Amino acid sequence: MLPEIFSEQQIDFEKFRQLFANEIATNPDRYTLNWAGKSEAYQVLQTPTQQTLTPCEAESVDFAQSQNVFIEGENLEVLKILQKSYFNSVKMIYIDPPYNTTGNDFIYKDNFADSQADYAEKVGDKDEVGKLKRAFVKNSKENGHYHSN
C-alpha cells in the first residue's frame, strides 16, 4: 500500500501529511446538518434510560431458534438500550416512524384521515362528481396504488 508512511507498525501522520500535502483540504468550511432544536435533541439523547427489553415469547415464531428479534417500543428509548447493551451485535435496524398519533409535535403531516371517495379523487381514480375515470390503469408510480396493485 504505502509502506513509507508506517513507522513501528503505526501510521506516521507527519510523513502522511508530507506525502499528501497537495491533496489535503485545509479549508475550515465543512458540511453540517443543522435544525432548530438540535442541541435539545442531543440533550434528550444523552439522558439515560430506565427501560429494559422484555421478550414476548408468546407472540414470537420459533423464539428459541430464531436469529432475529422484533422490538416494539418508543424509538429513542429502544435505541438507547440497544446502543449500550447490544453494542456491536446488531446488524440492521428498521424504524417505522409513527403516524396518525394525533400529536402536534411532528414536523411532518400526521393526520391521514381521508374518506375512500376523497382519496380516489385525489389520486385521479374518480372525478369531482364521483364517476370512475377509467376502469383499468397502468400500475405506475403516479396512480396512487403503486405498492398495492
Residue pairs with C-beta under 8 A, 6 or more apart in sequence:
2 19
4 15
4 19
5 11
5 12
5 15
5 16
5 19
6 12
7 15
17 24
44 76
45 76
45 80
48 80
49 77
49 80
49 81
51 73
51 77
51 78
51 80
51 81
52 81
53 71
53 73
53 78
53 81
53 85
55 63
57 63
60 66
60 70
71 78
71 82
75 95
75 97
75 98
79 93
82 90
82 93
98 106
98 110
99 110
99 112
100 110
100 111
100 112
100 113
101 110
102 110
102 111
103 110
104 110
114 122
117 126
117 130
119 144
120 126
121 127
121 128
121 130
122 144
123 143
123 144
123 145
124 133
124 143
124 144
125 132
125 133
125 137
125 143
125 144
126 132
126 133
127 133
137 143
139 145
139 146
139 149
140 146
143 149
